[in-house]
Amino acid sequence: MGLDDKIKNAAQDIAGKAKEAIGKATDNDKLVAEGKADQTKADARKAGENVKDAFKKD
């Protein structure tokens, strides 16, 4: 996984957590859902990159 990808994934995860927190604080269910979706996307990308890295090492 390239450093740029790691940074982008981390940024998306942090942004998702922030959206979720703001959504909970303002009682905005749509924002909470968007935040969780952003976190899920970041996790999926991270997992995909980890699989690529595992195959590169062998």
C-alpha positions in Angstrom: 0.0 0.0 0.0 1.4 3.3 -1.0 1.8 6.1 1.5 -0.6 8.3 -0.4 -3.3 5.5 -0.3 -2.8 5.1 3.5 -3.1 8.9 4.0 -6.3 9.1 1.9 -7.9 6.1 3.7 -7.0 7.5 7.1 -8.4 10.9 6.1 -11.6 9.3 4.8 -12.0 7.3 8.0 -11.4 10.4 10.2 -13.9 12.5 8.1 -16.4 9.7 8.4 -16.0 9.6 12.2 -16.4 13.4 12.3 -19.6 13.3 10.2 -21.0 10.5 12.4 -20.2 12.5 15.6 -21.7 15.7 14.2 -24.8 13.8 13.0 -25.3 12.3 16.5 -24.8 15.7 18.1 -27.3 17.4 15.8 -29.7 14.4 15.7 -29.2 14.2 11.9 -29.6 10.5 10.9 -28.5 11.2 7.3 -25.2 12.6 8.4 -24.7 9.7 10.8 -25.3 7.2 7.9 -23.0 9.1 5.6 -20.2 9.0 8.3 -20.6 5.3 8.8 -20.6 4.8 5.0 -17.3 6.8 4.7 -15.7 4.7 7.4 -16.9 1.5 5.7 -15.4 2.6 2.4 -12.1 3.4 4.1 -12.0 0.1 5.8 -12.8 -1.8 2.6 -10.0 0.0 0.7 -7.6 -0.7 3.6 -8.5 -4.4 3.5 -8.0 -4.5 -0.3 -4.6 -2.8 -0.1 -3.6 -5.2 2.6 -4.4 -8.2 0.4 -2.4 -6.6 -2.4 0.5 -6.1 0.0 0.3 -9.7 1.1 0.7 -11.0 -2.4 3.6 -8.7 -3.1 5.6 -10.0 -0.2 5.4 -13.6 -1.4 
